Amino acid sequence: SHERICQYIAEESDSLVVSVGYRLAPEHKYPAAYEDCLSATQHFLQHLQHYAVDPARVTVCGDSAGGNLAAAVSQSLAGRPDLPRLRAQILIYPGLQALDFNLPSYQQNRGVPLLFRER
């Protein structure tokens, strides 16, 4: 579902984009998607020379549930001395918490198109 946007990002930024096809719920229960993303990211970081990628330029990105997975992978890899550090994480409307929908960011953005608070 994200192939076109990944191609666009790769072309416009002159970057290599790796898109992980992770297992989806409800067929695959948590933590299957997280394990897939973590495993793919670890493998990629361990084999950067094969892809001719500068270790200082690796970023993870995700939108919606993928944003949650990108954040979780970033946290899991933080401080790992055996792998290159991630340069950044890009989280696009990530699902990071669903316990309190009255936090300041929810209030501030309640009228932002597409993700209205009522929805």
C-alpha positions as CSV (number, residue, x, y, z in Angstrom):
1,S,0.0,0.0,0.0
2,H,3.0,2.3,0.5
3,E,5.1,1.5,-2.6
4,R,4.3,4.7,-4.5
5,I,5.1,7.0,-1.6
6,C,8.3,5.1,-0.9
7,Q,9.4,5.4,-4.5
8,Y,8.6,9.1,-4.4
9,I,10.6,9.6,-1.2
10,A,13.5,7.6,-2.7
11,E,13.6,9.6,-5.9
12,E,13.1,13.1,-4.4
13,S,15.6,12.6,-1.6
14,D,18.1,10.5,-3.6
15,S,17.8,7.9,-0.8
16,L,17.5,4.2,-0.4
17,V,14.1,3.3,1.1
18,V,13.5,-0.1,2.6
19,S,9.8,-0.8,3.3
20,V,9.1,-3.6,5.7
21,G,6.1,-5.8,5.0
22,Y,5.2,-6.9,8.5
23,R,2.5,-9.3,9.6
24,L,-0.8,-7.7,10.3
25,A,-3.4,-8.2,13.0
26,P,-5.8,-9.8,13.6
27,E,-4.4,-12.8,11.9
28,H,-1.0,-12.2,13.6
29,K,-1.2,-11.2,17.2
30,Y,1.1,-8.7,19.0
31,P,4.1,-8.7,19.0
32,A,4.4,-10.2,15.4
33,A,4.4,-6.8,13.6
34,Y,7.0,-5.4,16.0
35,E,9.2,-8.5,15.8
36,D,9.1,-8.3,12.0
37,C,10.1,-4.6,12.0
38,L,12.8,-5.0,14.6
39,S,14.3,-8.1,12.8
40,A,14.3,-6.3,9.4
41,T,15.9,-3.2,10.9
42,Q,18.5,-5.1,12.8
43,H,19.4,-7.1,9.6
44,F,19.6,-4.0,7.5
45,L,21.9,-2.3,10.1
46,Q,24.1,-5.3,10.2
47,H,24.5,-5.4,6.4
48,L,24.8,-1.7,5.5
49,Q,28.0,-2.2,3.5
50,H,26.1,-4.7,1.2
51,Y,23.7,-1.9,0.3
52,A,26.4,0.8,0.2
53,V,24.6,2.8,2.9
54,D,26.3,5.4,5.2
55,P,25.6,4.2,8.8
56,A,25.3,7.8,9.9
57,R,22.3,8.4,7.6
58,V,19.8,5.6,8.6
59,T,16.3,6.9,9.6
60,V,13.2,4.9,10.5
61,C,9.8,6.2,9.5
62,G,6.2,5.1,9.8
63,D,2.6,6.3,9.7
64,S,-0.3,5.4,11.9
65,A,0.4,1.9,13.4
66,G,3.7,2.0,11.5
67,G,4.6,5.1,13.4
68,N,4.1,3.2,16.6
69,L,6.3,0.4,15.3
70,A,9.0,2.9,14.2
71,A,9.0,4.4,17.6
72,A,9.2,1.0,19.3
73,V,12.1,-0.1,17.1
74,S,13.9,3.1,17.8
75,Q,13.6,2.6,21.5
76,S,14.7,-1.0,21.3
77,L,17.8,-0.1,19.3
78,A,18.8,2.9,21.4
79,G,22.1,2.3,23.1
80,R,22.9,-0.9,21.2
81,P,26.7,-0.8,20.9
82,D,26.8,-3.5,18.3
83,L,24.7,-1.6,15.8
84,P,25.0,1.9,14.2
85,R,22.8,4.5,15.8
86,L,19.7,5.6,14.0
87,R,20.0,9.2,12.8
88,A,16.3,10.0,13.3
89,Q,12.8,8.7,13.4
90,I,9.9,10.2,11.4
91,L,6.5,9.5,12.9
92,I,3.5,10.5,10.8
93,Y,0.3,10.6,12.9
94,P,1.6,7.7,15.0
95,G,-0.6,5.8,17.4
96,L,1.5,6.2,20.5
97,Q,-1.0,6.1,23.3
98,A,-4.7,5.6,23.6
99,L,-5.2,6.1,27.3
100,D,-6.0,9.8,27.5
101,F,-7.5,11.7,24.6
102,N,-7.5,14.9,26.5
103,L,-3.8,15.6,26.4
104,P,-2.6,19.0,25.2
105,S,-1.6,17.7,21.7
106,Y,-5.1,16.2,21.2
107,Q,-6.7,19.4,22.3
108,Q,-4.5,21.6,20.2
109,N,-5.1,19.4,17.1
110,R,-8.7,18.4,17.5
111,G,-9.8,20.3,14.4
112,V,-6.9,19.3,12.1
113,P,-8.4,17.9,8.9
114,L,-8.7,14.2,8.4
115,L,-8.0,13.2,12.0
116,F,-10.7,15.2,13.7
117,R,-11.2,14.4,17.4
118,E,-14.7,13.1,16.8
119,R,-13.2,10.4,14.5
